[in-house]
Amino acid sequence: MLDVQTNLEQGIHNLIELANQFNGHDNITAIGIRVRVRPNLSQANPR
């Protein structure tokens, strides 16, 4: 799920299915947040 091309909703669904396989059917919470980080270009080339 760390790849920007990954479908976040499908990834959450897959995590819930995995939890259900390990008997977590009554106590599963999942939150997905996509964060894109880029370098601060103003500090990369100080003047």
PDB file of N, H, CA, C and O in Angstrom:
ATOM      1  N   MET A   1       0.817  -1.202   0.000  1.00  0.00           N
ATOM      2  CA  MET A   1       0.000   0.000   0.000  1.00  0.00           C
ATOM      3  C   MET A   1       0.855   1.258   0.000  1.00  0.00           C
ATOM      4  O   MET A   1       0.323   2.367  -0.057  1.00  0.00           O
ATOM      5  N   LEU A   2       2.157   1.103   0.063  1.00  0.00           N
ATOM      6  H   LEU A   2       2.589   0.203   0.109  1.00  0.00           H
ATOM      7  CA  LEU A   2       3.018   2.275   0.082  1.00  0.00           C
ATOM      8  C   LEU A   2       3.245   2.869  -1.304  1.00  0.00           C
ATOM      9  O   LEU A   2       3.714   4.001  -1.425  1.00  0.00           O
ATOM     10  N   ASP A   3       2.921   2.125  -2.334  1.00  0.00           N
ATOM     11  H   ASP A   3       2.540   1.205  -2.236  1.00  0.00           H
ATOM     12  CA  ASP A   3       3.075   2.608  -3.703  1.00  0.00           C
ATOM     13  C   ASP A   3       1.928   3.556  -4.040  1.00  0.00           C
ATOM     14  O   ASP A   3       0.769   3.247  -3.764  1.00  0.00           O
ATOM     15  N   VAL A   4       2.237   4.691  -4.627  1.00  0.00           N
ATOM     16  H   VAL A   4       3.178   4.942  -4.852  1.00  0.00           H
ATOM     17  CA  VAL A   4       1.211   5.689  -4.957  1.00  0.00           C
ATOM     18  C   VAL A   4       0.203   5.142  -5.968  1.00  0.00           C
ATOM     19  O   VAL A   4      -0.915   5.649  -6.056  1.00  0.00           O
ATOM     20  N   GLN A   5       0.578   4.128  -6.720  1.00  0.00           N
ATOM     21  H   GLN A   5       1.486   3.716  -6.649  1.00  0.00           H
ATOM     22  CA  GLN A   5      -0.319   3.532  -7.709  1.00  0.00           C
ATOM     23  C   GLN A   5      -1.326   2.564  -7.079  1.00  0.00           C
ATOM     24  O   GLN A   5      -2.298   2.177  -7.729  1.00  0.00           O
ATOM     25  N   THR A   6      -1.108   2.177  -5.842  1.00  0.00           N
ATOM     26  H   THR A   6      -0.319   2.492  -5.314  1.00  0.00           H
ATOM     27  CA  THR A   6      -1.981   1.219  -5.169  1.00  0.00           C
ATOM     28  C   THR A   6      -3.334   1.849  -4.868  1.00  0.00           C
ATOM     29  O   THR A   6      -3.404   2.998  -4.430  1.00  0.00           O
ATOM     30  N   ASN A   7      -4.410   1.096  -5.103  1.00  0.00           N
ATOM     31  H   ASN A   7      -4.353   0.164  -5.459  1.00  0.00           H
ATOM     32  CA  ASN A   7      -5.749   1.550  -4.782  1.00  0.00           C
ATOM     33  C   ASN A   7      -5.930   1.464  -3.268  1.00  0.00           C
ATOM     34  O   ASN A   7      -5.922   0.371  -2.703  1.00  0.00           O
ATOM     35  N   LEU A   8      -6.091   2.595  -2.621  1.00  0.00           N
ATOM     36  H   LEU A   8      -6.098   3.483  -3.080  1.00  0.00           H
ATOM     37  CA  LEU A   8      -6.175   2.652  -1.159  1.00  0.00           C
ATOM     38  C   LEU A   8      -7.400   1.897  -0.637  1.00  0.00           C
ATOM     39  O   LEU A   8      -7.303   1.173   0.354  1.00  0.00           O
ATOM     40  N   GLU A   9      -8.529   2.057  -1.283  1.00  0.00           N
ATOM     41  H   GLU A   9      -8.608   2.646  -2.088  1.00  0.00           H
ATOM     42  CA  GLU A   9      -9.743   1.376  -0.836  1.00  0.00           C
ATOM     43  C   GLU A   9      -9.582  -0.144  -0.928  1.00  0.00           C
ATOM     44  O   GLU A   9      -9.986  -0.865  -0.016  1.00  0.00           O
ATOM     45  N   GLN A  10      -9.003  -0.626  -2.009  1.00  0.00           N
ATOM     46  H   GLN A  10      -8.675  -0.040  -2.750  1.00  0.00           H
ATOM     47  CA  GLN A  10      -8.784  -2.068  -2.164  1.00  0.00           C
ATOM     48  C   GLN A  10      -7.776  -2.562  -1.129  1.00  0.00           C
ATOM     49  O   GLN A  10      -7.924  -3.665  -0.603  1.00  0.00           O
ATOM     50  N   GLY A  11      -6.766  -1.769  -0.833  1.00  0.00           N
ATOM     51  H   GLY A  11      -6.645  -0.873  -1.260  1.00  0.00           H
ATOM     52  CA  GLY A  11      -5.782  -2.152   0.175  1.00  0.00           C
ATOM     53  C   GLY A  11      -6.402  -2.304   1.553  1.00  0.00           C
ATOM     54  O   GLY A  11      -6.083  -3.244   2.281  1.00  0.00           O
ATOM     55  N   ILE A  12      -7.292  -1.380   1.914  1.00  0.00           N
ATOM     56  H   ILE A  12      -7.551  -0.616   1.323  1.00  0.00           H
ATOM     57  CA  ILE A  12      -7.990  -1.469   3.206  1.00  0.00           C
ATOM     58  C   ILE A  12      -8.861  -2.720   3.227  1.00  0.00           C
ATOM     59  O   ILE A  12      -8.891  -3.449   4.219  1.00  0.00           O
ATOM     60  N   HIS A  13      -9.564  -2.962   2.134  1.00  0.00           N
ATOM     61  H   HIS A  13      -9.540  -2.371   1.328  1.00  0.00           H
ATOM     62  CA  HIS A  13     -10.407  -4.163   2.044  1.00  0.00           C
ATOM     63  C   HIS A  13      -9.555  -5.424   2.239  1.00  0.00           C
ATOM     64  O   HIS A  13      -9.955  -6.339   2.959  1.00  0.00           O
ATOM     65  N   ASN A  14      -8.395  -5.470   1.605  1.00  0.00           N
ATOM     66  H   ASN A  14      -8.070  -4.726   1.021  1.00  0.00           H
ATOM     67  CA  ASN A  14      -7.505  -6.631   1.749  1.00  0.00           C
ATOM     68  C   ASN A  14      -7.026  -6.803   3.186  1.00  0.00           C
ATOM     69  O   ASN A  14      -6.923  -7.930   3.670  1.00  0.00           O
ATOM     70  N   LEU A  15      -6.732  -5.699   3.875  1.00  0.00           N
ATOM     71  H   LEU A  15      -6.816  -4.784   3.482  1.00  0.00           H
ATOM     72  CA  LEU A  15      -6.306  -5.788   5.278  1.00  0.00           C
ATOM     73  C   LEU A  15      -7.429  -6.326   6.162  1.00  0.00           C
ATOM     74  O   LEU A  15      -7.183  -7.124   7.067  1.00  0.00           O
ATOM     75  N   ILE A  16      -8.658  -5.891   5.899  1.00  0.00           N
ATOM     76  H   ILE A  16      -8.857  -5.243   5.164  1.00  0.00           H
ATOM     77  CA  ILE A  16      -9.805  -6.373   6.675  1.00  0.00           C
ATOM     78  C   ILE A  16     -10.021  -7.860   6.425  1.00  0.00           C
ATOM     79  O   ILE A  16     -10.299  -8.610   7.362  1.00  0.00           O
ATOM     80  N   GLU A  17      -9.899  -8.291   5.186  1.00  0.00           N
ATOM     81  H   GLU A  17      -9.674  -7.683   4.425  1.00  0.00           H
ATOM     82  CA  GLU A  17     -10.038  -9.715   4.867  1.00  0.00           C
ATOM     83  C   GLU A  17      -8.965 -10.536   5.583  1.00  0.00           C
ATOM     84  O   GLU A  17      -9.247 -11.622   6.090  1.00  0.00           O
ATOM     85  N   LEU A  18      -7.747 -10.024   5.625  1.00  0.00           N
ATOM     86  H   LEU A  18      -7.518  -9.142   5.213  1.00  0.00           H
ATOM     87  CA  LEU A  18      -6.664 -10.712   6.326  1.00  0.00           C
ATOM     88  C   LEU A  18      -6.974 -10.823   7.815  1.00  0.00           C
ATOM     89  O   LEU A  18      -6.764 -11.874   8.422  1.00  0.00           O
ATOM     90  N   ALA A  19      -7.475  -9.736   8.403  1.00  0.00           N
ATOM     91  H   ALA A  19      -7.645  -8.883   7.910  1.00  0.00           H
ATOM     92  CA  ALA A  19      -7.837  -9.766   9.825  1.00  0.00           C
ATOM     93  C   ALA A  19      -8.956 -10.767  10.079  1.00  0.00           C
ATOM     94  O   ALA A  19      -8.946 -11.468  11.092  1.00  0.00           O
ATOM     95  N   ASN A  20      -9.917 -10.839   9.169  1.00  0.00           N
ATOM     96  H   ASN A  20      -9.926 -10.270   8.347  1.00  0.00           H
ATOM     97  CA  ASN A  20     -11.016 -11.801   9.328  1.00  0.00           C
ATOM     98  C   ASN A  20     -10.514 -13.234   9.286  1.00  0.00           C
ATOM     99  O   ASN A  20     -11.066 -14.099   9.966  1.00  0.00           O
ATOM    100  N   GLN A  21      -9.492 -13.499   8.511  1.00  0.00           N
ATOM    101  H   GLN A  21      -9.044 -12.796   7.958  1.00  0.00           H
ATOM    102  CA  GLN A  21      -8.931 -14.849   8.437  1.00  0.00           C
ATOM    103  C   GLN A  21      -8.322 -15.281   9.771  1.00  0.00           C
ATOM    104  O   GLN A  21      -8.228 -16.472  10.068  1.00  0.00           O
ATOM    105  N   PHE A  22      -7.911 -14.296  10.568  1.00  0.00           N
ATOM    106  H   PHE A  22      -7.987 -13.328  10.328  1.00  0.00           H
ATOM    107  CA  PHE A  22      -7.299 -14.597  11.860  1.00  0.00           C
ATOM    108  C   PHE A  22      -8.249 -14.296  13.013  1.00  0.00           C
ATOM    109  O   PHE A  22      -7.825 -13.876  14.090  1.00  0.00           O
ATOM    110  N   ASN A  23      -9.566 -14.521  12.766  1.00  0.00           N
ATOM    111  H   ASN A  23      -9.911 -14.862  11.891  1.00  0.00           H
ATOM    112  CA  ASN A  23     -10.607 -14.436  13.786  1.00  0.00           C
ATOM    113  C   ASN A  23     -10.782 -13.027  14.351  1.00  0.00           C
ATOM    114  O   ASN A  23     -11.024 -12.873  15.549  1.00  0.00           O
ATOM    115  N   GLY A  24     -10.667 -12.017  13.528  1.00  0.00           N
ATOM    116  H   GLY A  24     -10.470 -12.141  12.555  1.00  0.00           H
ATOM    117  CA  GLY A  24     -10.880 -10.656  13.999  1.00  0.00           C
ATOM    118  C   GLY A  24     -12.214 -10.095  13.568  1.00  0.00           C
ATOM    119  O   GLY A  24     -12.397  -8.877  13.560  1.00  0.00           O
ATOM    120  N   HIS A  25     -13.159 -10.960  13.206  1.00  0.00           N
ATOM    121  H   HIS A  25     -13.010 -11.949  13.212  1.00  0.00           H
ATOM    122  CA  HIS A  25     -14.421 -10.547  12.593  1.00  0.00           C
ATOM    123  C   HIS A  25     -15.261  -9.607  13.443  1.00  0.00           C
ATOM    124  O   HIS A  25     -16.107  -8.905  12.890  1.00  0.00           O
ATOM    125  N   ASP A  26     -15.075  -9.556  14.745  1.00  0.00           N
ATOM    126  H   ASP A  26     -14.387 -10.126  15.194  1.00  0.00           H
ATOM    127  CA  ASP A  26     -15.931  -8.711  15.575  1.00  0.00           C
ATOM    128  C   ASP A  26     -15.228  -7.466  16.107  1.00  0.00           C
ATOM    129  O   ASP A  26     -15.826  -6.703  16.865  1.00  0.00           O
ATOM    130  N   ASN A  27     -13.984  -7.249  15.729  1.00  0.00           N
ATOM    131  H   ASN A  27     -13.499  -7.868  15.113  1.00  0.00           H
ATOM    132  CA  ASN A  27     -13.256  -6.115  16.302  1.00  0.00           C
ATOM    133  C   ASN A  27     -12.178  -5.619  15.335  1.00  0.00           C
ATOM    134  O   ASN A  27     -10.985  -5.710  15.625  1.00  0.00           O
ATOM    135  N   ILE A  28     -12.608  -5.098  14.190  1.00  0.00           N
ATOM    136  H   ILE A  28     -13.577  -5.025  13.955  1.00  0.00           H
ATOM    137  CA  ILE A  28     -11.653  -4.627  13.179  1.00  0.00           C
ATOM    138  C   ILE A  28     -11.930  -3.160  12.883  1.00  0.00           C
ATOM    139  O   ILE A  28     -13.066  -2.771  12.611  1.00  0.00           O
ATOM    140  N   THR A  29     -10.886  -2.362  12.940  1.00  0.00           N
ATOM    141  H   THR A  29      -9.964  -2.679  13.161  1.00  0.00           H
ATOM    142  CA  THR A  29     -10.966  -0.965  12.539  1.00  0.00           C
ATOM    143  C   THR A  29      -9.810  -0.703  11.587  1.00  0.00           C
ATOM    144  O   THR A  29      -8.679  -1.115  11.849  1.00  0.00           O
ATOM    145  N   ALA A  30     -10.088  -0.024  10.493  1.00  0.00           N
ATOM    146  H   ALA A  30     -11.007   0.311  10.280  1.00  0.00           H
ATOM    147  CA  ALA A  30      -9.034   0.297   9.536  1.00  0.00           C
ATOM    148  C   ALA A  30      -9.205   1.728   9.056  1.00  0.00           C
ATOM    149  O   ALA A  30     -10.311   2.157   8.727  1.00  0.00           O
ATOM    150  N   ILE A  31      -8.116   2.450   9.019  1.00  0.00           N
ATOM    151  H   ILE A  31      -7.217   2.102   9.287  1.00  0.00           H
ATOM    152  CA  ILE A  31      -8.103   3.818   8.511  1.00  0.00           C
ATOM    153  C   ILE A  31      -6.949   3.908   7.522  1.00  0.00           C
ATOM    154  O   ILE A  31      -5.820   3.530   7.835  1.00  0.00           O
ATOM    155  N   GLY A  32      -7.238   4.405   6.341  1.00  0.00           N
ATOM    156  H   GLY A  32      -8.155   4.712   6.087  1.00  0.00           H
ATOM    157  CA  GLY A  32      -6.190   4.571   5.340  1.00  0.00           C
ATOM    158  C   GLY A  32      -5.988   6.045   5.041  1.00  0.00           C
ATOM    159  O   GLY A  32      -6.943   6.779   4.785  1.00  0.00           O
ATOM    160  N   ILE A  33      -4.747   6.462   5.078  1.00  0.00           N
ATOM    161  H   ILE A  33      -3.971   5.866   5.286  1.00  0.00           H
ATOM    162  CA  ILE A  33      -4.404   7.852   4.786  1.00  0.00           C
ATOM    163  C   ILE A  33      -3.288   7.850   3.761  1.00  0.00           C
ATOM    164  O   ILE A  33      -2.268   7.187   3.951  1.00  0.00           O
ATOM    165  N   ARG A  34      -3.470   8.572   2.696  1.00  0.00           N
ATOM    166  H   ARG A  34      -4.299   9.111   2.542  1.00  0.00           H
ATOM    167  CA  ARG A  34      -2.434   8.682   1.671  1.00  0.00           C
ATOM    168  C   ARG A  34      -1.741  10.037   1.860  1.00  0.00           C
ATOM    169  O   ARG A  34      -2.382  11.088   1.843  1.00  0.00           O
ATOM    170  N   VAL A  35      -0.441   9.983   2.036  1.00  0.00           N
ATOM    171  H   VAL A  35       0.080   9.129   2.050  1.00  0.00           H
ATOM    172  CA  VAL A  35       0.355  11.197   2.219  1.00  0.00           C
ATOM    173  C   VAL A  35       1.442  11.206   1.158  1.00  0.00           C
ATOM    174  O   VAL A  35       2.170  10.227   0.991  1.00  0.00           O
ATOM    175  N   ARG A  36       1.545  12.288   0.461  1.00  0.00           N
ATOM    176  H   ARG A  36       0.955  13.083   0.596  1.00  0.00           H
ATOM    177  CA  ARG A  36       2.614  12.440  -0.528  1.00  0.00           C
ATOM    178  C   ARG A  36       3.609  13.457   0.019  1.00  0.00           C
ATOM    179  O   ARG A  36       3.252  14.588   0.349  1.00  0.00           O
ATOM    180  N   VAL A  37       4.842  13.032   0.105  1.00  0.00           N
ATOM    181  H   VAL A  37       5.131  12.114  -0.162  1.00  0.00           H
ATOM    182  CA  VAL A  37       5.882  13.865   0.685  1.00  0.00           C
ATOM    183  C   VAL A  37       6.870  14.223  -0.410  1.00  0.00           C
ATOM    184  O   VAL A  37       7.274  13.365  -1.195  1.00  0.00           O
ATOM    185  N   ARG A  38       7.253  15.470  -0.462  1.00  0.00           N
ATOM    186  H   ARG A  38       6.925  16.167   0.176  1.00  0.00           H
ATOM    187  CA  ARG A  38       8.281  15.888  -1.411  1.00  0.00           C
ATOM    188  C   ARG A  38       9.291  16.749  -0.655  1.00  0.00           C
ATOM    189  O   ARG A  38       8.952  17.353   0.363  1.00  0.00           O
ATOM    190  N   PRO A  39      10.501  16.806  -1.136  1.00  0.00           N
ATOM    191  CA  PRO A  39      11.519  17.590  -0.434  1.00  0.00           C
ATOM    192  C   PRO A  39      11.210  19.081  -0.489  1.00  0.00           C
ATOM    193  O   PRO A  39      10.556  19.566  -1.412  1.00  0.00           O
ATOM    194  N   ASN A  40      11.686  19.782   0.502  1.00  0.00           N
ATOM    195  H   ASN A  40      12.217  19.388   1.253  1.00  0.00           H
ATOM    196  CA  ASN A  40      11.555  21.228   0.518  1.00  0.00           C
ATOM    197  C   ASN A  40      12.635  21.786  -0.406  1.00  0.00           C
ATOM    198  O   ASN A  40      13.797  21.889  -0.013  1.00  0.00           O
ATOM    199  N   LEU A  41      12.262  22.142  -1.614  1.00  0.00           N
ATOM    200  H   LEU A  41      11.318  22.058  -1.933  1.00  0.00           H
ATOM    201  CA  LEU A  41      13.229  22.562  -2.631  1.00  0.00           C
ATOM    202  C   LEU A  41      13.886  23.902  -2.296  1.00  0.00           C
ATOM    203  O   LEU A  41      14.987  24.185  -2.769  1.00  0.00           O
ATOM    204  N   SER A  42      13.227  24.720  -1.492  1.00  0.00           N
ATOM    205  H   SER A  42      12.333  24.490  -1.107  1.00  0.00           H
ATOM    206  CA  SER A  42      13.824  26.007  -1.133  1.00  0.00           C
ATOM    207  C   SER A  42      15.046  25.820  -0.228  1.00  0.00           C
ATOM    208  O   SER A  42      15.925  26.682  -0.196  1.00  0.00           O
ATOM    209  N   GLN A  43      15.112  24.711   0.503  1.00  0.00           N
ATOM    210  H   GLN A  43      14.398  24.011   0.477  1.00  0.00           H
ATOM    211  CA  GLN A  43      16.271  24.451   1.369  1.00  0.00           C
ATOM    212  C   GLN A  43      17.319  23.617   0.658  1.00  0.00           C
ATOM    213  O   GLN A  43      18.451  23.523   1.133  1.00  0.00           O
ATOM    214  N   ALA A  44      16.972  23.009  -0.468  1.00  0.00           N
ATOM    215  H   ALA A  44      16.053  23.086  -0.854  1.00  0.00           H
ATOM    216  CA  ALA A  44      17.917  22.156  -1.191  1.00  0.00           C
ATOM    217  C   ALA A  44      19.016  22.975  -1.857  1.00  0.00           C
ATOM    218  O   ALA A  44      20.136  22.488  -2.010  1.00  0.00           O
ATOM    219  N   ASN A  45      18.719  24.202  -2.253  1.00  0.00           N
ATOM    220  H   ASN A  45      17.809  24.597  -2.129  1.00  0.00           H
ATOM    221  CA  ASN A  45      19.699  25.077  -2.918  1.00  0.00           C
ATOM    222  C   ASN A  45      19.798  26.403  -2.165  1.00  0.00           C
ATOM    223  O   ASN A  45      19.286  27.417  -2.639  1.00  0.00           O
ATOM    224  N   PRO A  46      20.449  26.413  -1.000  1.00  0.00           N
ATOM    225  CA  PRO A  46      20.532  27.663  -0.230  1.00  0.00           C
ATOM    226  C   PRO A  46      21.360  28.700  -0.984  1.00  0.00           C
ATOM    227  O   PRO A  46      22.300  28.368  -1.706  1.00  0.00           O
ATOM    228  N   ARG A  47      20.993  29.939  -0.799  1.00  0.00           N
ATOM    229  H   ARG A  47      20.229  30.208  -0.212  1.00  0.00           H
ATOM    230  CA  ARG A  47      21.707  31.040  -1.484  1.00  0.00           C
ATOM    231  C   ARG A  47      22.600  31.764  -0.534  1.00  0.00           C
ATOM    232  O   ARG A  47      23.278  32.714  -0.925  1.00  0.00           O
TER     233      ARG A  47
END
